């Protein structure tokens, strides 16, 4: 039982750290690189950040406008 709790605490610590790191990277890009673009591999892969206002990366990628309630229902499924 004690080992299970230590494992759970360690897992939650790692996940929390990864979430914080992800958010820190997003804030850094938002504050320092939103107006820049960079070709990484011969115009095949490009770093060109844009703010996602469509609730998910798929909506942003395909420019869908389903609305917040539709996205929330899909997430709950």
PyMOL Python script that loads the backbone (N, CA, C, O; Angstrom):
from pymol import cmd

cmd.read_pdbstr("""\
ATOM      1  N   UNK A   1       0.820  -1.203   0.000  1.00  0.00           N
ATOM      2  CA  UNK A   1       0.000   0.000   0.000  1.00  0.00           C
ATOM      3  C   UNK A   1       0.862   1.264   0.000  1.00  0.00           C
ATOM      4  O   UNK A   1       0.555   2.229  -0.701  1.00  0.00           O
ATOM      5  N   UNK A   2       1.929   1.256   0.779  1.00  0.00           N
ATOM      6  CA  UNK A   2       2.803   2.423   0.835  1.00  0.00           C
ATOM      7  C   UNK A   2       3.521   2.605  -0.502  1.00  0.00           C
ATOM      8  O   UNK A   2       3.718   3.734  -0.951  1.00  0.00           O
ATOM      9  N   UNK A   3       3.913   1.501  -1.140  1.00  0.00           N
ATOM     10  CA  UNK A   3       4.585   1.575  -2.434  1.00  0.00           C
ATOM     11  C   UNK A   3       3.640   2.151  -3.475  1.00  0.00           C
ATOM     12  O   UNK A   3       4.058   2.955  -4.309  1.00  0.00           O
ATOM     13  N   UNK A   4       2.377   1.755  -3.440  1.00  0.00           N
ATOM     14  CA  UNK A   4       1.385   2.270  -4.374  1.00  0.00           C
ATOM     15  C   UNK A   4       1.224   3.779  -4.218  1.00  0.00           C
ATOM     16  O   UNK A   4       1.148   4.498  -5.214  1.00  0.00           O
ATOM     17  N   UNK A   5       1.173   4.259  -2.997  1.00  0.00           N
ATOM     18  CA  UNK A   5       1.042   5.695  -2.767  1.00  0.00           C
ATOM     19  C   UNK A   5       2.273   6.451  -3.260  1.00  0.00           C
ATOM     20  O   UNK A   5       2.145   7.528  -3.842  1.00  0.00           O
ATOM     21  N   UNK A   6       3.477   5.891  -3.029  1.00  0.00           N
ATOM     22  CA  UNK A   6       4.695   6.544  -3.512  1.00  0.00           C
ATOM     23  C   UNK A   6       4.721   6.573  -5.035  1.00  0.00           C
ATOM     24  O   UNK A   6       5.140   7.564  -5.633  1.00  0.00           O
ATOM     25  N   UNK A   7       4.274   5.491  -5.661  1.00  0.00           N
ATOM     26  CA  UNK A   7       4.227   5.438  -7.115  1.00  0.00           C
ATOM     27  C   UNK A   7       3.233   6.451  -7.655  1.00  0.00           C
ATOM     28  O   UNK A   7       3.510   7.142  -8.636  1.00  0.00           O
ATOM     29  N   UNK A   8       2.089   6.538  -7.021  1.00  0.00           N
ATOM     30  CA  UNK A   8       1.067   7.501  -7.445  1.00  0.00           C
ATOM     31  C   UNK A   8       1.556   8.933  -7.279  1.00  0.00           C
ATOM     32  O   UNK A   8       1.334   9.769  -8.155  1.00  0.00           O
ATOM     33  N   UNK A   9       2.213   9.222  -6.174  1.00  0.00           N
ATOM     34  CA  UNK A   9       2.745  10.575  -5.939  1.00  0.00           C
ATOM     35  C   UNK A   9       3.817  10.905  -6.970  1.00  0.00           C
ATOM     36  O   UNK A   9       3.861  12.018  -7.494  1.00  0.00           O
ATOM     37  N   UNK A  10       4.685   9.930  -7.260  1.00  0.00           N
ATOM     38  CA  UNK A  10       5.733  10.166  -8.252  1.00  0.00           C
ATOM     39  C   UNK A  10       5.124  10.417  -9.630  1.00  0.00           C
ATOM     40  O   UNK A  10       5.547  11.332 -10.335  1.00  0.00           O
ATOM     41  N   UNK A  11       4.145   9.619 -10.015  1.00  0.00           N
ATOM     42  CA  UNK A  11       3.478   9.793 -11.302  1.00  0.00           C
ATOM     43  C   UNK A  11       2.791  11.152 -11.394  1.00  0.00           C
ATOM     44  O   UNK A  11       2.911  11.838 -12.410  1.00  0.00           O
ATOM     45  N   UNK A  12       2.085  11.542 -10.360  1.00  0.00           N
ATOM     46  CA  UNK A  12       1.410  12.843 -10.360  1.00  0.00           C
ATOM     47  C   UNK A  12       2.414  13.987 -10.405  1.00  0.00           C
ATOM     48  O   UNK A  12       2.153  15.017 -11.028  1.00  0.00           O
ATOM     49  N   UNK A  13       3.556  13.816  -9.753  1.00  0.00           N
ATOM     50  CA  UNK A  13       4.598  14.847  -9.792  1.00  0.00           C
ATOM     51  C   UNK A  13       5.157  14.996 -11.201  1.00  0.00           C
ATOM     52  O   UNK A  13       5.359  16.113 -11.678  1.00  0.00           O
ATOM     53  N   UNK A  14       5.406  13.873 -11.863  1.00  0.00           N
ATOM     54  CA  UNK A  14       5.927  13.916 -13.232  1.00  0.00           C
ATOM     55  C   UNK A  14       4.910  14.549 -14.173  1.00  0.00           C
ATOM     56  O   UNK A  14       5.272  15.390 -14.996  1.00  0.00           O
ATOM     57  N   UNK A  15       3.644  14.158 -14.063  1.00  0.00           N
ATOM     58  CA  UNK A  15       2.605  14.732 -14.923  1.00  0.00           C
ATOM     59  C   UNK A  15       2.425  16.227 -14.671  1.00  0.00           C
ATOM     60  O   UNK A  15       2.263  17.003 -15.613  1.00  0.00           O
ATOM     61  N   UNK A  16       2.453  16.626 -13.417  1.00  0.00           N
ATOM     62  CA  UNK A  16       2.330  18.057 -13.094  1.00  0.00           C
ATOM     63  C   UNK A  16       3.486  18.847 -13.678  1.00  0.00           C
ATOM     64  O   UNK A  16       3.289  19.932 -14.225  1.00  0.00           O
ATOM     65  N   UNK A  17       4.696  18.306 -13.564  1.00  0.00           N
ATOM     66  CA  UNK A  17       5.860  18.975 -14.129  1.00  0.00           C
ATOM     67  C   UNK A  17       5.726  19.116 -15.641  1.00  0.00           C
ATOM     68  O   UNK A  17       6.037  20.170 -16.196  1.00  0.00           O
ATOM     69  N   UNK A  18       5.262  18.056 -16.311  1.00  0.00           N
ATOM     70  CA  UNK A  18       5.126  18.108 -17.758  1.00  0.00           C
ATOM     71  C   UNK A  18       4.068  19.122 -18.193  1.00  0.00           C
ATOM     72  O   UNK A  18       4.253  19.811 -19.196  1.00  0.00           O
ATOM     73  N   UNK A  19       2.974  19.221 -17.461  1.00  0.00           N
ATOM     74  CA  UNK A  19       1.935  20.211 -17.780  1.00  0.00           C
ATOM     75  C   UNK A  19       2.490  21.618 -17.591  1.00  0.00           C
ATOM     76  O   UNK A  19       2.276  22.486 -18.438  1.00  0.00           O
ATOM     77  N   UNK A  20       3.198  21.852 -16.492  1.00  0.00           N
ATOM     78  CA  UNK A  20       3.785  23.171 -16.250  1.00  0.00           C
ATOM     79  C   UNK A  20       4.821  23.523 -17.318  1.00  0.00           C
ATOM     80  O   UNK A  20       4.878  24.664 -17.774  1.00  0.00           O
ATOM     81  N   UNK A  21       5.630  22.556 -17.713  1.00  0.00           N
ATOM     82  CA  UNK A  21       6.616  22.794 -18.764  1.00  0.00           C
ATOM     83  C   UNK A  21       5.933  23.135 -20.088  1.00  0.00           C
ATOM     84  O   UNK A  21       6.361  24.050 -20.790  1.00  0.00           O
ATOM     85  N   UNK A  22       4.881  22.405 -20.427  1.00  0.00           N
ATOM     86  CA  UNK A  22       4.119  22.672 -21.648  1.00  0.00           C
ATOM     87  C   UNK A  22       3.556  24.087 -21.642  1.00  0.00           C
ATOM     88  O   UNK A  22       3.666  24.803 -22.637  1.00  0.00           O
ATOM     89  N   UNK A  23       2.962  24.490 -20.543  1.00  0.00           N
ATOM     90  CA  UNK A  23       2.387  25.824 -20.459  1.00  0.00           C
ATOM     91  C   UNK A  23       3.461  26.910 -20.497  1.00  0.00           C
ATOM     92  O   UNK A  23       3.247  27.973 -21.079  1.00  0.00           O
ATOM     93  N   UNK A  24       4.616  26.650 -19.879  1.00  0.00           N
ATOM     94  CA  UNK A  24       5.712  27.620 -19.909  1.00  0.00           C
ATOM     95  C   UNK A  24       6.228  27.804 -21.333  1.00  0.00           C
ATOM     96  O   UNK A  24       6.524  28.927 -21.741  1.00  0.00           O
ATOM     97  N   UNK A  25       6.339  26.717 -22.091  1.00  0.00           N
ATOM     98  CA  UNK A  25       6.783  26.808 -23.486  1.00  0.00           C
ATOM     99  C   UNK A  25       5.774  27.604 -24.315  1.00  0.00           C
ATOM    100  O   UNK A  25       6.163  28.432 -25.139  1.00  0.00           O
ATOM    101  N   UNK A  26       4.492  27.358 -24.100  1.00  0.00           N
ATOM    102  CA  UNK A  26       3.454  28.094 -24.838  1.00  0.00           C
ATOM    103  C   UNK A  26       3.505  29.581 -24.515  1.00  0.00           C
ATOM    104  O   UNK A  26       3.372  30.411 -25.414  1.00  0.00           O
ATOM    105  N   UNK A  27       3.693  29.931 -23.246  1.00  0.00           N
ATOM    106  CA  UNK A  27       3.795  31.344 -22.871  1.00  0.00           C
ATOM    107  C   UNK A  27       5.025  31.995 -23.482  1.00  0.00           C
ATOM    108  O   UNK A  27       4.963  33.135 -23.942  1.00  0.00           O
ATOM    109  N   UNK A  28       6.148  31.274 -23.487  1.00  0.00           N
ATOM    110  CA  UNK A  28       7.373  31.810 -24.081  1.00  0.00           C
ATOM    111  C   UNK A  28       7.160  32.086 -25.572  1.00  0.00           C
ATOM    112  O   UNK A  28       7.521  33.155 -26.064  1.00  0.00           O
ATOM    113  N   UNK A  29       6.578  31.129 -26.283  1.00  0.00           N
ATOM    114  CA  UNK A  29       6.319  31.325 -27.715  1.00  0.00           C
ATOM    115  C   UNK A  29       5.347  32.478 -27.926  1.00  0.00           C
ATOM    116  O   UNK A  29       5.546  33.297 -28.824  1.00  0.00           O
ATOM    117  N   UNK A  30       4.301  32.551 -27.112  1.00  0.00           N
ATOM    118  CA  UNK A  30       3.304  33.607 -27.265  1.00  0.00           C
ATOM    119  C   UNK A  30       3.920  34.994 -27.069  1.00  0.00           C
ATOM    120  O   UNK A  30       3.601  35.926 -27.807  1.00  0.00           O
ATOM    121  N   UNK A  31       4.793  35.129 -26.086  1.00  0.00           N
ATOM    122  CA  UNK A  31       5.357  36.453 -25.781  1.00  0.00           C
ATOM    123  C   UNK A  31       6.552  36.825 -26.656  1.00  0.00           C
ATOM    124  O   UNK A  31       6.853  38.010 -26.800  1.00  0.00           O
ATOM    125  N   UNK A  32       7.243  35.842 -27.243  1.00  0.00           N
ATOM    126  CA  UNK A  32       8.479  36.157 -27.947  1.00  0.00           C
ATOM    127  C   UNK A  32       8.511  35.797 -29.431  1.00  0.00           C
ATOM    128  O   UNK A  32       9.346  36.330 -30.161  1.00  0.00           O
ATOM    129  N   UNK A  33       7.638  34.918 -29.896  1.00  0.00           N
ATOM    130  CA  UNK A  33       7.788  34.420 -31.267  1.00  0.00           C
ATOM    131  C   UNK A  33       6.502  34.402 -32.088  1.00  0.00           C
ATOM    132  O   UNK A  33       6.472  33.742 -33.127  1.00  0.00           O
ATOM    133  N   UNK A  34       5.462  35.077 -31.685  1.00  0.00           N
ATOM    134  CA  UNK A  34       4.206  35.033 -32.428  1.00  0.00           C
ATOM    135  C   UNK A  34       4.295  35.740 -33.784  1.00  0.00           C
ATOM    136  O   UNK A  34       3.513  35.439 -34.686  1.00  0.00           O
ATOM    137  N   UNK A  35       5.218  36.656 -33.935  1.00  0.00           N
ATOM    138  CA  UNK A  35       5.320  37.406 -35.189  1.00  0.00           C
ATOM    139  C   UNK A  35       6.423  36.874 -36.110  1.00  0.00           C
ATOM    140  O   UNK A  35       6.797  37.539 -37.076  1.00  0.00           O
ATOM    141  N   UNK A  36       6.944  35.680 -35.814  1.00  0.00           N
ATOM    142  CA  UNK A  36       8.055  35.138 -36.595  1.00  0.00           C
ATOM    143  C   UNK A  36       7.633  33.857 -37.300  1.00  0.00           C
ATOM    144  O   UNK A  36       6.715  33.168 -36.857  1.00  0.00           O
ATOM    145  N   UNK A  37       8.305  33.547 -38.389  1.00  0.00           N
ATOM    146  CA  UNK A  37       8.131  32.262 -39.051  1.00  0.00           C
ATOM    147  C   UNK A  37       9.512  31.752 -39.456  1.00  0.00           C
ATOM    148  O   UNK A  37      10.433  32.526 -39.718  1.00  0.00           O
ATOM    149  N   UNK A  38       9.623  30.436 -39.498  1.00  0.00           N
ATOM    150  CA  UNK A  38      10.917  29.827 -39.765  1.00  0.00           C
ATOM    151  C   UNK A  38      10.713  28.543 -40.557  1.00  0.00           C
ATOM    152  O   UNK A  38       9.947  27.672 -40.145  1.00  0.00           O
ATOM    153  N   UNK A  39      11.403  28.423 -41.704  1.00  0.00           N
ATOM    154  CA  UNK A  39      11.387  27.176 -42.460  1.00  0.00           C
ATOM    155  C   UNK A  39      12.369  26.215 -41.819  1.00  0.00           C
ATOM    156  O   UNK A  39      13.550  26.530 -41.672  1.00  0.00           O
ATOM    157  N   UNK A  40      11.881  25.043 -41.437  1.00  0.00           N
ATOM    158  CA  UNK A  40      12.740  24.069 -40.776  1.00  0.00           C
ATOM    159  C   UNK A  40      13.329  23.066 -41.764  1.00  0.00           C
ATOM    160  O   UNK A  40      14.523  22.771 -41.705  1.00  0.00           O
ATOM    161  N   UNK A  41      12.514  22.543 -42.665  1.00  0.00           N
ATOM    162  CA  UNK A  41      12.998  21.560 -43.637  1.00  0.00           C
ATOM    163  C   UNK A  41      12.507  21.959 -45.029  1.00  0.00           C
ATOM    164  O   UNK A  41      11.445  21.513 -45.461  1.00  0.00           O
ATOM    165  N   UNK A  42      13.248  22.769 -45.709  1.00  0.00           N
ATOM    166  CA  UNK A  42      13.037  23.109 -47.128  1.00  0.00           C
ATOM    167  C   UNK A  42      11.576  23.374 -47.487  1.00  0.00           C
ATOM    168  O   UNK A  42      11.050  22.752 -48.409  1.00  0.00           O
ATOM    169  N   UNK A  43      10.937  24.253 -46.801  1.00  0.00           N
ATOM    170  CA  UNK A  43       9.535  24.614 -47.014  1.00  0.00           C
ATOM    171  C   UNK A  43       8.558  23.455 -46.812  1.00  0.00           C
ATOM    172  O   UNK A  43       7.391  23.567 -47.188  1.00  0.00           O
ATOM    173  N   UNK A  44       9.005  22.362 -46.234  1.00  0.00           N
ATOM    174  CA  UNK A  44       8.129  21.224 -45.959  1.00  0.00           C
ATOM    175  C   UNK A  44       7.557  21.327 -44.547  1.00  0.00           C
ATOM    176  O   UNK A  44       6.368  21.084 -44.342  1.00  0.00           O
ATOM    177  N   UNK A  45       8.382  21.682 -43.585  1.00  0.00           N
ATOM    178  CA  UNK A  45       7.944  21.897 -42.210  1.00  0.00           C
ATOM    179  C   UNK A  45       8.298  23.322 -41.834  1.00  0.00           C
ATOM    180  O   UNK A  45       9.431  23.768 -42.016  1.00  0.00           O
ATOM    181  N   UNK A  46       7.312  24.027 -41.307  1.00  0.00           N
ATOM    182  CA  UNK A  46       7.487  25.442 -41.014  1.00  0.00           C
ATOM    183  C   UNK A  46       7.004  25.732 -39.598  1.00  0.00           C
ATOM    184  O   UNK A  46       5.962  25.231 -39.176  1.00  0.00           O
ATOM    185  N   UNK A  47       7.763  26.541 -38.870  1.00  0.00           N
ATOM    186  CA  UNK A  47       7.357  27.035 -37.559  1.00  0.00           C
ATOM    187  C   UNK A  47       6.724  28.400 -37.766  1.00  0.00           C
ATOM    188  O   UNK A  47       7.413  29.381 -38.045  1.00  0.00           O
ATOM    189  N   UNK A  48       5.410  28.451 -37.626  1.00  0.00           N
ATOM    190  CA  UNK A  48       4.678  29.696 -37.804  1.00  0.00           C
ATOM    191  C   UNK A  48       3.525  29.697 -36.792  1.00  0.00           C
ATOM    192  O   UNK A  48       2.407  29.298 -37.118  1.00  0.00           O
ATOM    193  N   UNK A  49       3.800  30.145 -35.574  1.00  0.00           N
ATOM    194  CA  UNK A  49       2.780  30.044 -34.526  1.00  0.00           C
ATOM    195  C   UNK A  49       1.597  30.975 -34.771  1.00  0.00           C
ATOM    196  O   UNK A  49       1.745  32.080 -35.294  1.00  0.00           O
ATOM    197  N   UNK A  50       0.427  30.495 -34.379  1.00  0.00           N
ATOM    198  CA  UNK A  50      -0.755  31.342 -34.394  1.00  0.00           C
ATOM    199  C   UNK A  50      -1.607  30.976 -33.192  1.00  0.00           C
ATOM    200  O   UNK A  50      -1.592  29.837 -32.725  1.00  0.00           O
ATOM    201  N   UNK A  51      -2.337  31.941 -32.706  1.00  0.00           N
ATOM    202  CA  UNK A  51      -3.151  31.752 -31.517  1.00  0.00           C
ATOM    203  C   UNK A  51      -4.374  30.917 -31.856  1.00  0.00           C
ATOM    204  O   UNK A  51      -5.091  31.225 -32.808  1.00  0.00           O
ATOM    205  N   UNK A  52      -4.618  29.873 -31.095  1.00  0.00           N
ATOM    206  CA  UNK A  52      -5.736  28.963 -31.338  1.00  0.00           C
ATOM    207  C   UNK A  52      -6.978  29.471 -30.603  1.00  0.00           C
ATOM    208  O   UNK A  52      -7.057  29.384 -29.378  1.00  0.00           O
ATOM    209  N   UNK A  53      -7.934  29.993 -31.346  1.00  0.00           N
ATOM    210  CA  UNK A  53      -9.185  30.489 -30.766  1.00  0.00           C
ATOM    211  C   UNK A  53     -10.354  29.529 -31.027  1.00  0.00           C
ATOM    212  O   UNK A  53     -11.499  29.861 -30.723  1.00  0.00           O
ATOM    213  N   UNK A  54     -10.078  28.351 -31.585  1.00  0.00           N
ATOM    214  CA  UNK A  54     -11.130  27.433 -32.004  1.00  0.00           C
ATOM    215  C   UNK A  54     -11.292  26.230 -31.087  1.00  0.00           C
ATOM    216  O   UNK A  54     -11.897  25.242 -31.502  1.00  0.00           O
ATOM    217  N   UNK A  55     -10.791  26.266 -29.884  1.00  0.00           N
ATOM    218  CA  UNK A  55     -10.998  25.259 -28.838  1.00  0.00           C
ATOM    219  C   UNK A  55     -10.265  23.949 -29.043  1.00  0.00           C
ATOM    220  O   UNK A  55     -10.151  23.184 -28.086  1.00  0.00           O
ATOM    221  N   UNK A  56      -9.767  23.645 -30.212  1.00  0.00           N
ATOM    222  CA  UNK A  56      -8.983  22.429 -30.415  1.00  0.00           C
ATOM    223  C   UNK A  56      -8.083  22.621 -31.624  1.00  0.00           C
ATOM    224  O   UNK A  56      -8.344  23.475 -32.471  1.00  0.00           O
ATOM    225  N   UNK A  57      -7.027  21.829 -31.702  1.00  0.00           N
ATOM    226  CA  UNK A  57      -6.086  21.998 -32.805  1.00  0.00           C
ATOM    227  C   UNK A  57      -6.687  21.518 -34.120  1.00  0.00           C
ATOM    228  O   UNK A  57      -6.307  22.027 -35.174  1.00  0.00           O
ATOM    229  N   UNK A  58      -7.609  20.562 -34.099  1.00  0.00           N
ATOM    230  CA  UNK A  58      -8.257  20.137 -35.341  1.00  0.00           C
ATOM    231  C   UNK A  58      -9.136  21.243 -35.913  1.00  0.00           C
ATOM    232  O   UNK A  58      -9.124  21.489 -37.119  1.00  0.00           O
ATOM    233  N   UNK A  59      -9.895  21.907 -35.052  1.00  0.00           N
ATOM    234  CA  UNK A  59     -10.726  23.022 -35.510  1.00  0.00           C
ATOM    235  C   UNK A  59      -9.854  24.126 -36.086  1.00  0.00           C
ATOM    236  O   UNK A  59     -10.197  24.736 -37.098  1.00  0.00           O
ATOM    237  N   UNK A  60      -8.734  24.378 -35.440  1.00  0.00           N
ATOM    238  CA  UNK A  60      -7.834  25.423 -35.904  1.00  0.00           C
ATOM    239  C   UNK A  60      -7.174  25.032 -37.224  1.00  0.00           C
ATOM    240  O   UNK A  60      -6.999  25.873 -38.106  1.00  0.00           O
ATOM    241  N   UNK A  61      -6.809  23.756 -37.361  1.00  0.00           N
ATOM    242  CA  UNK A  61      -6.140  23.288 -38.564  1.00  0.00           C
ATOM    243  C   UNK A  61      -7.052  23.360 -39.784  1.00  0.00           C
ATOM    244  O   UNK A  61      -6.627  23.798 -40.853  1.00  0.00           O
ATOM    245  N   UNK A  62      -8.301  22.932 -39.630  1.00  0.00           N
ATOM    246  CA  UNK A  62      -9.233  22.891 -40.751  1.00  0.00           C
ATOM    247  C   UNK A  62     -10.184  24.086 -40.792  1.00  0.00           C
ATOM    248  O   UNK A  62     -11.069  24.147 -41.645  1.00  0.00           O
ATOM    249  N   UNK A  63     -10.006  25.025 -39.882  1.00  0.00           N
ATOM    250  CA  UNK A  63     -10.815  26.245 -39.805  1.00  0.00           C
ATOM    251  C   UNK A  63     -12.309  25.928 -39.666  1.00  0.00           C
ATOM    252  O   UNK A  63     -13.149  26.560 -40.307  1.00  0.00           O
ATOM    253  N   UNK A  64     -12.628  24.938 -38.820  1.00  0.00           N
ATOM    254  CA  UNK A  64     -14.014  24.608 -38.505  1.00  0.00           C
ATOM    255  C   UNK A  64     -14.514  25.556 -37.435  1.00  0.00           C
ATOM    256  O   UNK A  64     -13.720  26.060 -36.640  1.00  0.00           O
ATOM    257  N   UNK A  65     -15.786  25.805 -37.399  1.00  0.00           N
ATOM    258  CA  UNK A  65     -16.393  26.688 -36.405  1.00  0.00           C
ATOM    259  C   UNK A  65     -17.564  25.981 -35.714  1.00  0.00           C
ATOM    260  O   UNK A  65     -18.693  26.460 -35.820  1.00  0.00           O
ATOM    261  N   UNK A  66     -17.346  24.866 -35.015  1.00  0.00           N
ATOM    262  CA  UNK A  66     -18.476  24.129 -34.454  1.00  0.00           C
ATOM    263  C   UNK A  66     -19.077  24.765 -33.207  1.00  0.00           C
ATOM    264  O   UNK A  66     -20.225  24.472 -32.876  1.00  0.00           O
ATOM    265  N   UNK A  67     -18.353  25.614 -32.512  1.00  0.00           N
ATOM    266  CA  UNK A  67     -18.864  26.207 -31.288  1.00  0.00           C
ATOM    267  C   UNK A  67     -18.384  25.443 -30.060  1.00  0.00           C
ATOM    268  O   UNK A  67     -18.051  24.260 -30.138  1.00  0.00           O
ATOM    269  N   UNK A  68     -18.354  26.126 -28.948  1.00  0.00           N
ATOM    270  CA  UNK A  68     -17.820  25.558 -27.709  1.00  0.00           C
ATOM    271  C   UNK A  68     -18.642  24.378 -27.212  1.00  0.00           C
ATOM    272  O   UNK A  68     -18.063  23.392 -26.758  1.00  0.00           O
ATOM    273  N   UNK A  69     -19.956  24.438 -27.277  1.00  0.00           N
ATOM    274  CA  UNK A  69     -20.793  23.367 -26.748  1.00  0.00           C
ATOM    275  C   UNK A  69     -20.603  22.066 -27.531  1.00  0.00           C
ATOM    276  O   UNK A  69     -20.606  20.989 -26.935  1.00  0.00           O
ATOM    277  N   UNK A  70     -20.442  22.144 -28.829  1.00  0.00           N
ATOM    278  CA  UNK A  70     -20.203  20.950 -29.640  1.00  0.00           C
ATOM    279  C   UNK A  70     -18.869  20.317 -29.270  1.00  0.00           C
ATOM    280  O   UNK A  70     -18.776  19.097 -29.140  1.00  0.00           O
ATOM    281  N   UNK A  71     -17.843  21.132 -29.100  1.00  0.00           N
ATOM    282  CA  UNK A  71     -16.531  20.623 -28.732  1.00  0.00           C
ATOM    283  C   UNK A  71     -16.586  19.978 -27.346  1.00  0.00           C
ATOM    284  O   UNK A  71     -16.014  18.908 -27.137  1.00  0.00           O
ATOM    285  N   UNK A  72     -17.264  20.617 -26.409  1.00  0.00           N
ATOM    286  CA  UNK A  72     -17.385  20.039 -25.064  1.00  0.00           C
ATOM    287  C   UNK A  72     -18.094  18.684 -25.100  1.00  0.00           C
ATOM    288  O   UNK A  72     -17.688  17.759 -24.397  1.00  0.00           O
ATOM    289  N   UNK A  73     -19.135  18.561 -25.900  1.00  0.00           N
ATOM    290  CA  UNK A  73     -19.845  17.277 -26.009  1.00  0.00           C
ATOM    291  C   UNK A  73     -18.951  16.197 -26.601  1.00  0.00           C
ATOM    292  O   UNK A  73     -18.989  15.050 -26.153  1.00  0.00           O
ATOM    293  N   UNK A  74     -18.154  16.543 -27.592  1.00  0.00           N
ATOM    294  CA  UNK A  74     -17.228  15.568 -28.174  1.00  0.00           C
ATOM    295  C   UNK A  74     -16.167  15.132 -27.178  1.00  0.00           C
ATOM    296  O   UNK A  74     -15.762  13.970 -27.173  1.00  0.00           O
ATOM    297  N   UNK A  75     -15.721  16.036 -26.350  1.00  0.00           N
ATOM    298  CA  UNK A  75     -14.713  15.706 -25.334  1.00  0.00           C
ATOM    299  C   UNK A  75     -15.298  14.740 -24.317  1.00  0.00           C
ATOM    300  O   UNK A  75     -14.608  13.822 -23.876  1.00  0.00           O
ATOM    301  N   UNK A  76     -16.555  14.930 -23.938  1.00  0.00           N
ATOM    302  CA  UNK A  76     -17.197  14.064 -22.943  1.00  0.00           C
ATOM    303  C   UNK A  76     -17.421  12.659 -23.469  1.00  0.00           C
ATOM    304  O   UNK A  76     -17.524  11.720 -22.680  1.00  0.00           O
ATOM    305  N   UNK A  77     -17.498  12.489 -24.792  1.00  0.00           N
ATOM    306  CA  UNK A  77     -17.670  11.147 -25.360  1.00  0.00           C
ATOM    307  C   UNK A  77     -16.415  10.376 -25.152  1.00  0.00           C
ATOM    308  O   UNK A  77     -16.331   9.214 -25.552  1.00  0.00           O
TER     309      UNK A  77
END
""", "prot")
cmd.dss("prot")
cmd.show_as("cartoon", "prot")
cmd.util.cbc("prot")
cmd.orient("prot")
